[in-house]
Amino acid sequence: MNLISGLIKKPTFISIVFIILTGLGIPLIVYQLFTLHPSGSLGITIEIIFMLILFGFLVIDRFLIRNINNKKLSVIEVIVITGYLTYYYFTHDRSFSIG
């Protein structure tokens, strides 16, 4: 219960993204288990691996929030996200389009 109250009292970008994607991902995985197509198991495996990676980020985030000030952690998150978006922009033909 302490973990849930910590997520509510001190939310960070990573924890909000984790909660949203978990809320969307778990029902999707359950739906895919009940309507399993021959190639559906690979999709479920990829989604579960992605959820485990997000859970790892959440554990690291909660560890950092205990040891670092919340404002400093927010600045670190902004720097990392801005750095990733800049890297993506320059390595994908100066565009954010997916297609």
Backbone atoms as SQL, in Angstrom:
CREATE TABLE atoms (id INTEGER PRIMARY KEY, chain TEXT, resi INTEGER, resn TEXT, atom TEXT, x REAL, y REAL, z REAL);
INSERT INTO atoms VALUES
  (1, 'A', 1, 'MET', 'N', 0.823, -1.187, 0.000),
  (2, 'A', 1, 'MET', 'CA', 0.000, 0.000, 0.000),
  (3, 'A', 1, 'MET', 'C', 0.869, 1.255, 0.000),
  (4, 'A', 2, 'ASN', 'N', 2.057, 1.154, 0.564),
  (5, 'A', 2, 'ASN', 'CA', 2.963, 2.291, 0.605),
  (6, 'A', 2, 'ASN', 'C', 3.415, 2.677, -0.801),
  (7, 'A', 3, 'LEU', 'N', 3.592, 1.674, -1.678),
  (8, 'A', 3, 'LEU', 'CA', 4.009, 1.950, -3.048),
  (9, 'A', 3, 'LEU', 'C', 2.938, 2.726, -3.800),
  (10, 'A', 4, 'ILE', 'N', 1.691, 2.337, -3.629),
  (11, 'A', 4, 'ILE', 'CA', 0.597, 3.021, -4.324),
  (12, 'A', 4, 'ILE', 'C', 0.453, 4.449, -3.819),
  (13, 'A', 5, 'SER', 'N', 0.559, 4.647, -2.518),
  (14, 'A', 5, 'SER', 'CA', 0.458, 6.013, -1.995),
  (15, 'A', 5, 'SER', 'C', 1.649, 6.854, -2.448),
  (16, 'A', 6, 'GLY', 'N', 2.814, 6.239, -2.611),
  (17, 'A', 6, 'GLY', 'CA', 3.975, 6.961, -3.124),
  (18, 'A', 6, 'GLY', 'C', 3.792, 7.393, -4.568),
  (19, 'A', 7, 'LEU', 'N', 3.121, 6.548, -5.367),
  (20, 'A', 7, 'LEU', 'CA', 2.842, 6.919, -6.752),
  (21, 'A', 7, 'LEU', 'C', 1.867, 8.085, -6.830),
  (22, 'A', 8, 'ILE', 'N', 0.943, 8.141, -5.890),
  (23, 'A', 8, 'ILE', 'CA', -0.057, 9.213, -5.899),
  (24, 'A', 8, 'ILE', 'C', 0.525, 10.507, -5.335),
  (25, 'A', 9, 'LYS', 'N', 1.316, 10.411, -4.263),
  (26, 'A', 9, 'LYS', 'CA', 1.846, 11.618, -3.622),
  (27, 'A', 9, 'LYS', 'C', 2.996, 12.246, -4.400),
  (28, 'A', 10, 'LYS', 'N', 3.849, 11.429, -5.007),
  (29, 'A', 10, 'LYS', 'CA', 5.010, 11.937, -5.741),
  (30, 'A', 10, 'LYS', 'C', 5.042, 11.344, -7.151),
  (31, 'A', 11, 'PRO', 'N', 4.130, 11.779, -8.011),
  (32, 'A', 11, 'PRO', 'CA', 4.149, 11.227, -9.370),
  (33, 'A', 11, 'PRO', 'C', 5.278, 11.836, -10.198),
  (34, 'A', 12, 'THR', 'N', 5.837, 11.038, -11.070),
  (35, 'A', 12, 'THR', 'CA', 6.832, 11.511, -12.026),
  (36, 'A', 12, 'THR', 'C', 6.356, 11.119, -13.413),
  (37, 'A', 13, 'PHE', 'N', 7.060, 11.595, -14.424),
  (38, 'A', 13, 'PHE', 'CA', 6.666, 11.293, -15.800),
  (39, 'A', 13, 'PHE', 'C', 6.675, 9.791, -16.049),
  (40, 'A', 14, 'ILE', 'N', 7.698, 9.114, -15.569),
  (41, 'A', 14, 'ILE', 'CA', 7.815, 7.673, -15.788),
  (42, 'A', 14, 'ILE', 'C', 6.684, 6.927, -15.093),
  (43, 'A', 15, 'SER', 'N', 6.328, 7.326, -13.886),
  (44, 'A', 15, 'SER', 'CA', 5.252, 6.629, -13.181),
  (45, 'A', 15, 'SER', 'C', 3.901, 6.864, -13.846),
  (46, 'A', 16, 'ILE', 'N', 3.670, 8.067, -14.355),
  (47, 'A', 16, 'ILE', 'CA', 2.409, 8.340, -15.048),
  (48, 'A', 16, 'ILE', 'C', 2.321, 7.534, -16.337),
  (49, 'A', 17, 'VAL', 'N', 3.405, 7.483, -17.107),
  (50, 'A', 17, 'VAL', 'CA', 3.418, 6.691, -18.339),
  (51, 'A', 17, 'VAL', 'C', 3.228, 5.213, -18.023),
  (52, 'A', 18, 'PHE', 'N', 3.869, 4.726, -16.955),
  (53, 'A', 18, 'PHE', 'CA', 3.716, 3.325, -16.566),
  (54, 'A', 18, 'PHE', 'C', 2.266, 3.004, -16.217),
  (55, 'A', 19, 'ILE', 'N', 1.621, 3.864, -15.450),
  (56, 'A', 19, 'ILE', 'CA', 0.236, 3.611, -15.048),
  (57, 'A', 19, 'ILE', 'C', -0.684, 3.613, -16.267),
  (58, 'A', 20, 'ILE', 'N', -0.499, 4.571, -17.169),
  (59, 'A', 20, 'ILE', 'CA', -1.354, 4.641, -18.359),
  (60, 'A', 20, 'ILE', 'C', -1.144, 3.425, -19.254),
  (61, 'A', 21, 'LEU', 'N', 0.112, 3.080, -19.537),
  (62, 'A', 21, 'LEU', 'CA', 0.373, 1.957, -20.433),
  (63, 'A', 21, 'LEU', 'C', 0.015, 0.617, -19.804),
  (64, 'A', 22, 'THR', 'N', 0.130, 0.494, -18.492),
  (65, 'A', 22, 'THR', 'CA', -0.298, -0.730, -17.825),
  (66, 'A', 22, 'THR', 'C', -1.814, -0.844, -17.863),
  (67, 'A', 23, 'GLY', 'N', -2.495, 0.273, -17.645),
  (68, 'A', 23, 'GLY', 'CA', -3.955, 0.266, -17.711),
  (69, 'A', 23, 'GLY', 'C', -4.478, -0.091, -19.090),
  (70, 'A', 24, 'LEU', 'N', -3.741, 0.272, -20.124),
  (71, 'A', 24, 'LEU', 'CA', -4.132, -0.094, -21.481),
  (72, 'A', 24, 'LEU', 'C', -3.601, -1.468, -21.884),
  (73, 'A', 25, 'GLY', 'N', -2.427, -1.825, -21.381),
  (74, 'A', 25, 'GLY', 'CA', -1.767, -3.048, -21.826),
  (75, 'A', 25, 'GLY', 'C', -2.329, -4.325, -21.246),
  (76, 'A', 26, 'ILE', 'N', -2.666, -4.327, -19.967),
  (77, 'A', 26, 'ILE', 'CA', -3.159, -5.559, -19.339),
  (78, 'A', 26, 'ILE', 'C', -4.482, -6.022, -19.953),
  (79, 'A', 27, 'PRO', 'N', -5.477, -5.143, -20.146),
  (80, 'A', 27, 'PRO', 'CA', -6.692, -5.620, -20.825),
  (81, 'A', 27, 'PRO', 'C', -6.426, -6.091, -22.255),
  (82, 'A', 28, 'LEU', 'N', -5.488, -5.446, -22.949),
  (83, 'A', 28, 'LEU', 'CA', -5.151, -5.874, -24.301),
  (84, 'A', 28, 'LEU', 'C', -4.521, -7.265, -24.299),
  (85, 'A', 29, 'ILE', 'N', -3.632, -7.524, -23.359),
  (86, 'A', 29, 'ILE', 'CA', -3.005, -8.844, -23.262),
  (87, 'A', 29, 'ILE', 'C', -4.047, -9.906, -22.928),
  (88, 'A', 30, 'VAL', 'N', -4.948, -9.611, -21.999),
  (89, 'A', 30, 'VAL', 'CA', -6.002, -10.570, -21.637),
  (90, 'A', 30, 'VAL', 'C', -6.900, -10.838, -22.837),
  (91, 'A', 31, 'TYR', 'N', -7.267, -9.800, -23.578),
  (92, 'A', 31, 'TYR', 'CA', -8.096, -9.971, -24.775),
  (93, 'A', 31, 'TYR', 'C', -7.383, -10.841, -25.804),
  (94, 'A', 32, 'GLN', 'N', -6.088, -10.610, -26.006),
  (95, 'A', 32, 'GLN', 'CA', -5.342, -11.397, -26.977),
  (96, 'A', 32, 'GLN', 'C', -5.193, -12.847, -26.536),
  (97, 'A', 33, 'LEU', 'N', -5.153, -13.092, -25.231),
  (98, 'A', 33, 'LEU', 'CA', -5.083, -14.478, -24.764),
  (99, 'A', 33, 'LEU', 'C', -6.363, -15.240, -25.083),
  (100, 'A', 34, 'PHE', 'N', -7.514, -14.555, -25.001),
  (101, 'A', 34, 'PHE', 'CA', -8.781, -15.224, -25.280),
  (102, 'A', 34, 'PHE', 'C', -9.063, -15.353, -26.771),
  (103, 'A', 35, 'THR', 'N', -8.514, -14.490, -27.588),
  (104, 'A', 35, 'THR', 'CA', -8.714, -14.549, -29.042),
  (105, 'A', 35, 'THR', 'C', -7.372, -14.796, -29.716),
  (106, 'A', 36, 'LEU', 'N', -6.691, -15.849, -29.305),
  (107, 'A', 36, 'LEU', 'CA', -5.332, -16.112, -29.762),
  (108, 'A', 36, 'LEU', 'C', -5.331, -16.626, -31.196),
  (109, 'A', 37, 'HIS', 'N', -4.646, -15.904, -32.063),
  (110, 'A', 37, 'HIS', 'CA', -4.434, -16.325, -33.437),
  (111, 'A', 37, 'HIS', 'C', -3.096, -17.058, -33.500),
  (112, 'A', 38, 'PRO', 'N', -2.816, -17.764, -34.599),
  (113, 'A', 38, 'PRO', 'CA', -1.534, -18.480, -34.674),
  (114, 'A', 38, 'PRO', 'C', -0.310, -17.579, -34.517),
  (115, 'A', 39, 'SER', 'N', -0.389, -16.345, -34.972),
  (116, 'A', 39, 'SER', 'CA', 0.762, -15.453, -34.834),
  (117, 'A', 39, 'SER', 'C', 0.612, -14.499, -33.653),
  (118, 'A', 40, 'GLY', 'N', -0.401, -14.675, -32.848),
  (119, 'A', 40, 'GLY', 'CA', -0.661, -13.757, -31.744),
  (120, 'A', 40, 'GLY', 'C', 0.277, -13.916, -30.564),
  (121, 'A', 41, 'SER', 'N', 0.888, -15.080, -30.424),
  (122, 'A', 41, 'SER', 'CA', 1.741, -15.293, -29.258),
  (123, 'A', 41, 'SER', 'C', 2.984, -14.405, -29.299),
  (124, 'A', 42, 'LEU', 'N', 3.487, -14.093, -30.489),
  (125, 'A', 42, 'LEU', 'CA', 4.636, -13.197, -30.592),
  (126, 'A', 42, 'LEU', 'C', 4.257, -11.795, -30.124),
  (127, 'A', 43, 'GLY', 'N', 3.076, -11.335, -30.497),
  (128, 'A', 43, 'GLY', 'CA', 2.622, -10.016, -30.061),
  (129, 'A', 43, 'GLY', 'C', 2.469, -9.940, -28.555),
  (130, 'A', 44, 'ILE', 'N', 1.920, -10.994, -27.957),
  (131, 'A', 44, 'ILE', 'CA', 1.761, -11.026, -26.502),
  (132, 'A', 44, 'ILE', 'C', 3.127, -11.025, -25.825),
  (133, 'A', 45, 'THR', 'N', 4.066, -11.783, -26.375),
  (134, 'A', 45, 'THR', 'CA', 5.409, -11.835, -25.806),
  (135, 'A', 45, 'THR', 'C', 6.086, -10.465, -25.859),
  (136, 'A', 46, 'ILE', 'N', 5.958, -9.783, -26.986),
  (137, 'A', 46, 'ILE', 'CA', 6.552, -8.450, -27.115),
  (138, 'A', 46, 'ILE', 'C', 5.915, -7.484, -26.132),
  (139, 'A', 47, 'GLU', 'N', 4.596, -7.552, -25.965),
  (140, 'A', 47, 'GLU', 'CA', 3.920, -6.660, -25.024),
  (141, 'A', 47, 'GLU', 'C', 4.336, -6.939, -23.585),
  (142, 'A', 48, 'ILE', 'N', 4.488, -8.208, -23.225),
  (143, 'A', 48, 'ILE', 'CA', 4.905, -8.546, -21.860),
  (144, 'A', 48, 'ILE', 'C', 6.339, -8.081, -21.610),
  (145, 'A', 49, 'ILE', 'N', 7.226, -8.253, -22.590),
  (146, 'A', 49, 'ILE', 'CA', 8.604, -7.773, -22.443),
  (147, 'A', 49, 'ILE', 'C', 8.617, -6.258, -22.282),
  (148, 'A', 50, 'PHE', 'N', 7.802, -5.547, -23.067),
  (149, 'A', 50, 'PHE', 'CA', 7.711, -4.090, -22.960),
  (150, 'A', 50, 'PHE', 'C', 7.200, -3.689, -21.582),
  (151, 'A', 51, 'MET', 'N', 6.218, -4.422, -21.048),
  (152, 'A', 51, 'MET', 'CA', 5.690, -4.117, -19.714),
  (153, 'A', 51, 'MET', 'C', 6.758, -4.364, -18.646),
  (154, 'A', 52, 'LEU', 'N', 7.569, -5.410, -18.810),
  (155, 'A', 52, 'LEU', 'CA', 8.637, -5.676, -17.847),
  (156, 'A', 52, 'LEU', 'C', 9.713, -4.588, -17.888),
  (157, 'A', 53, 'ILE', 'N', 10.019, -4.091, -19.090),
  (158, 'A', 53, 'ILE', 'CA', 10.982, -2.993, -19.203),
  (159, 'A', 53, 'ILE', 'C', 10.432, -1.747, -18.520),
  (160, 'A', 54, 'LEU', 'N', 9.147, -1.454, -18.730),
  (161, 'A', 54, 'LEU', 'CA', 8.526, -0.312, -18.055),
  (162, 'A', 54, 'LEU', 'C', 8.529, -0.498, -16.541),
  (163, 'A', 55, 'PHE', 'N', 8.293, -1.720, -16.088),
  (164, 'A', 55, 'PHE', 'CA', 8.328, -1.980, -14.652),
  (165, 'A', 55, 'PHE', 'C', 9.731, -1.744, -14.096),
  (166, 'A', 56, 'GLY', 'N', 10.755, -2.127, -14.860),
  (167, 'A', 56, 'GLY', 'CA', 12.133, -1.852, -14.446),
  (168, 'A', 56, 'GLY', 'C', 12.403, -0.361, -14.333),
  (169, 'A', 57, 'PHE', 'N', 11.901, 0.409, -15.307),
  (170, 'A', 57, 'PHE', 'CA', 12.034, 1.869, -15.224),
  (171, 'A', 57, 'PHE', 'C', 11.308, 2.418, -14.008),
  (172, 'A', 58, 'LEU', 'N', 10.145, 1.847, -13.683),
  (173, 'A', 58, 'LEU', 'CA', 9.398, 2.312, -12.513),
  (174, 'A', 58, 'LEU', 'C', 10.166, 2.028, -11.225),
  (175, 'A', 59, 'VAL', 'N', 10.784, 0.856, -11.133),
  (176, 'A', 59, 'VAL', 'CA', 11.570, 0.522, -9.941),
  (177, 'A', 59, 'VAL', 'C', 12.753, 1.481, -9.804),
  (178, 'A', 60, 'ILE', 'N', 13.448, 1.743, -10.915),
  (179, 'A', 60, 'ILE', 'CA', 14.562, 2.695, -10.879),
  (180, 'A', 60, 'ILE', 'C', 14.066, 4.083, -10.497),
  (181, 'A', 61, 'ASP', 'N', 12.915, 4.479, -11.043),
  (182, 'A', 61, 'ASP', 'CA', 12.340, 5.793, -10.740),
  (183, 'A', 61, 'ASP', 'C', 11.989, 5.917, -9.264),
  (184, 'A', 62, 'ARG', 'N', 11.380, 4.898, -8.695),
  (185, 'A', 62, 'ARG', 'CA', 11.017, 4.942, -7.270),
  (186, 'A', 62, 'ARG', 'C', 12.265, 4.951, -6.394),
  (187, 'A', 63, 'PHE', 'N', 13.323, 4.238, -6.809),
  (188, 'A', 63, 'PHE', 'CA', 14.582, 4.261, -6.061),
  (189, 'A', 63, 'PHE', 'C', 15.196, 5.657, -6.099),
  (190, 'A', 64, 'LEU', 'N', 15.175, 6.274, -7.284),
  (191, 'A', 64, 'LEU', 'CA', 15.749, 7.614, -7.407),
  (192, 'A', 64, 'LEU', 'C', 14.944, 8.653, -6.650),
  (193, 'A', 65, 'ILE', 'N', 13.629, 8.503, -6.605),
  (194, 'A', 65, 'ILE', 'CA', 12.809, 9.504, -5.915),
  (195, 'A', 65, 'ILE', 'C', 13.027, 9.445, -4.405),
  (196, 'A', 66, 'ARG', 'N', 13.444, 8.283, -3.893),
  (197, 'A', 66, 'ARG', 'CA', 13.768, 8.198, -2.461),
  (198, 'A', 66, 'ARG', 'C', 15.112, 8.843, -2.150),
  (199, 'A', 67, 'ASN', 'N', 16.036, 8.795, -3.110),
  (200, 'A', 67, 'ASN', 'CA', 17.387, 9.282, -2.862),
  (201, 'A', 67, 'ASN', 'C', 17.658, 10.682, -3.413),
  (202, 'A', 68, 'ILE', 'N', 16.850, 11.140, -4.362),
  (203, 'A', 68, 'ILE', 'CA', 17.060, 12.443, -4.993),
  (204, 'A', 68, 'ILE', 'C', 15.811, 13.283, -4.770),
  (205, 'A', 69, 'ASN', 'N', 15.997, 14.578, -4.687),
  (206, 'A', 69, 'ASN', 'CA', 14.884, 15.499, -4.555),
  (207, 'A', 69, 'ASN', 'C', 13.957, 15.374, -5.768),
  (208, 'A', 70, 'ASN', 'N', 12.666, 15.557, -5.562),
  (209, 'A', 70, 'ASN', 'CA', 11.680, 15.401, -6.629),
  (210, 'A', 70, 'ASN', 'C', 11.920, 16.390, -7.767),
  (211, 'A', 71, 'LYS', 'N', 12.320, 17.613, -7.445),
  (212, 'A', 71, 'LYS', 'CA', 12.577, 18.610, -8.486),
  (213, 'A', 71, 'LYS', 'C', 13.803, 18.239, -9.310),
  (214, 'A', 72, 'LYS', 'N', 14.850, 17.745, -8.666),
  (215, 'A', 72, 'LYS', 'CA', 16.044, 17.321, -9.397),
  (216, 'A', 72, 'LYS', 'C', 15.724, 16.151, -10.321),
  (217, 'A', 73, 'LEU', 'N', 14.894, 15.222, -9.850),
  (218, 'A', 73, 'LEU', 'CA', 14.517, 14.087, -10.680),
  (219, 'A', 73, 'LEU', 'C', 13.699, 14.541, -11.880),
  (220, 'A', 74, 'SER', 'N', 12.832, 15.529, -11.701),
  (221, 'A', 74, 'SER', 'CA', 12.060, 16.064, -12.822),
  (222, 'A', 74, 'SER', 'C', 12.973, 16.711, -13.855),
  (223, 'A', 75, 'VAL', 'N', 13.992, 17.424, -13.396),
  (224, 'A', 75, 'VAL', 'CA', 14.951, 18.035, -14.318),
  (225, 'A', 75, 'VAL', 'C', 15.717, 16.949, -15.070),
  (226, 'A', 76, 'ILE', 'N', 16.119, 15.894, -14.379),
  (227, 'A', 76, 'ILE', 'CA', 16.824, 14.786, -15.028),
  (228, 'A', 76, 'ILE', 'C', 15.932, 14.131, -16.072),
  (229, 'A', 77, 'GLU', 'N', 14.650, 13.918, -15.756),
  (230, 'A', 77, 'GLU', 'CA', 13.724, 13.326, -16.718),
  (231, 'A', 77, 'GLU', 'C', 13.559, 14.214, -17.945),
  (232, 'A', 78, 'VAL', 'N', 13.440, 15.516, -17.746),
  (233, 'A', 78, 'VAL', 'CA', 13.299, 16.437, -18.881),
  (234, 'A', 78, 'VAL', 'C', 14.544, 16.389, -19.761),
  (235, 'A', 79, 'ILE', 'N', 15.723, 16.344, -19.157),
  (236, 'A', 79, 'ILE', 'CA', 16.966, 16.287, -19.927),
  (237, 'A', 79, 'ILE', 'C', 17.044, 14.988, -20.720),
  (238, 'A', 80, 'VAL', 'N', 16.704, 13.869, -20.106),
  (239, 'A', 80, 'VAL', 'CA', 16.765, 12.577, -20.794),
  (240, 'A', 80, 'VAL', 'C', 15.753, 12.521, -21.935),
  (241, 'A', 81, 'ILE', 'N', 14.527, 12.969, -21.689),
  (242, 'A', 81, 'ILE', 'CA', 13.496, 12.928, -22.729),
  (243, 'A', 81, 'ILE', 'C', 13.841, 13.878, -23.868),
  (244, 'A', 82, 'THR', 'N', 14.321, 15.077, -23.557),
  (245, 'A', 82, 'THR', 'CA', 14.729, 16.021, -24.598),
  (246, 'A', 82, 'THR', 'C', 15.906, 15.473, -25.394),
  (247, 'A', 83, 'GLY', 'N', 16.854, 14.854, -24.719),
  (248, 'A', 83, 'GLY', 'CA', 17.983, 14.246, -25.412),
  (249, 'A', 83, 'GLY', 'C', 17.553, 13.127, -26.339),
  (250, 'A', 84, 'TYR', 'N', 16.627, 12.294, -25.884),
  (251, 'A', 84, 'TYR', 'CA', 16.146, 11.207, -26.738),
  (252, 'A', 84, 'TYR', 'C', 15.396, 11.757, -27.945),
  (253, 'A', 85, 'LEU', 'N', 14.522, 12.744, -27.732),
  (254, 'A', 85, 'LEU', 'CA', 13.773, 13.315, -28.854),
  (255, 'A', 85, 'LEU', 'C', 14.702, 14.009, -29.846),
  (256, 'A', 86, 'THR', 'N', 15.746, 14.677, -29.363),
  (257, 'A', 86, 'THR', 'CA', 16.724, 15.303, -30.249),
  (258, 'A', 86, 'THR', 'C', 17.477, 14.246, -31.047),
  (259, 'A', 87, 'TYR', 'N', 17.898, 13.181, -30.384),
  (260, 'A', 87, 'TYR', 'CA', 18.578, 12.079, -31.068),
  (261, 'A', 87, 'TYR', 'C', 17.676, 11.471, -32.135),
  (262, 'A', 88, 'TYR', 'N', 16.406, 11.231, -31.800),
  (263, 'A', 88, 'TYR', 'CA', 15.457, 10.655, -32.754),
  (264, 'A', 88, 'TYR', 'C', 15.260, 11.580, -33.947),
  (265, 'A', 89, 'TYR', 'N', 15.148, 12.874, -33.690),
  (266, 'A', 89, 'TYR', 'CA', 14.922, 13.850, -34.759),
  (267, 'A', 89, 'TYR', 'C', 16.077, 13.852, -35.755),
  (268, 'A', 90, 'PHE', 'N', 17.308, 13.854, -35.260),
  (269, 'A', 90, 'PHE', 'CA', 18.453, 13.945, -36.154),
  (270, 'A', 90, 'PHE', 'C', 18.801, 12.618, -36.817),
  (271, 'A', 91, 'THR', 'N', 18.391, 11.494, -36.258),
  (272, 'A', 91, 'THR', 'CA', 18.704, 10.208, -36.883),
  (273, 'A', 91, 'THR', 'C', 17.592, 9.693, -37.787),
  (274, 'A', 92, 'HIS', 'N', 16.461, 10.368, -37.839),
  (275, 'A', 92, 'HIS', 'CA', 15.349, 9.937, -38.693),
  (276, 'A', 92, 'HIS', 'C', 14.981, 11.040, -39.685),
  (277, 'A', 93, 'ASP', 'N', 15.958, 11.487, -40.432),
  (278, 'A', 93, 'ASP', 'CA', 15.777, 12.465, -41.512),
  (279, 'A', 93, 'ASP', 'C', 15.109, 13.751, -41.052),
  (280, 'A', 94, 'ARG', 'N', 15.462, 14.219, -39.877),
  (281, 'A', 94, 'ARG', 'CA', 14.950, 15.475, -39.320),
  (282, 'A', 94, 'ARG', 'C', 13.422, 15.531, -39.336),
  (283, 'A', 95, 'SER', 'N', 12.826, 14.448, -38.865),
  (284, 'A', 95, 'SER', 'CA', 11.368, 14.360, -38.859),
  (285, 'A', 95, 'SER', 'C', 10.923, 13.517, -37.671),
  (286, 'A', 96, 'PHE', 'N', 9.755, 13.839, -37.134),
  (287, 'A', 96, 'PHE', 'CA', 9.172, 13.038, -36.068),
  (288, 'A', 96, 'PHE', 'C', 8.107, 12.087, -36.599),
  (289, 'A', 97, 'SER', 'N', 7.911, 12.041, -37.916),
  (290, 'A', 97, 'SER', 'CA', 6.865, 11.179, -38.467),
  (291, 'A', 97, 'SER', 'C', 7.276, 9.718, -38.361),
  (292, 'A', 98, 'ILE', 'N', 6.299, 8.877, -38.154),
  (293, 'A', 98, 'ILE', 'CA', 6.555, 7.450, -37.996),
  (294, 'A', 98, 'ILE', 'C', 6.606, 6.771, -39.361),
  (295, 'A', 99, 'GLY', 'N', 5.792, 7.192, -40.278),
  (296, 'A', 99, 'GLY', 'CA', 5.660, 6.521, -41.574),
  (297, 'A', 99, 'GLY', 'C', 6.622, 6.908, -42.594);
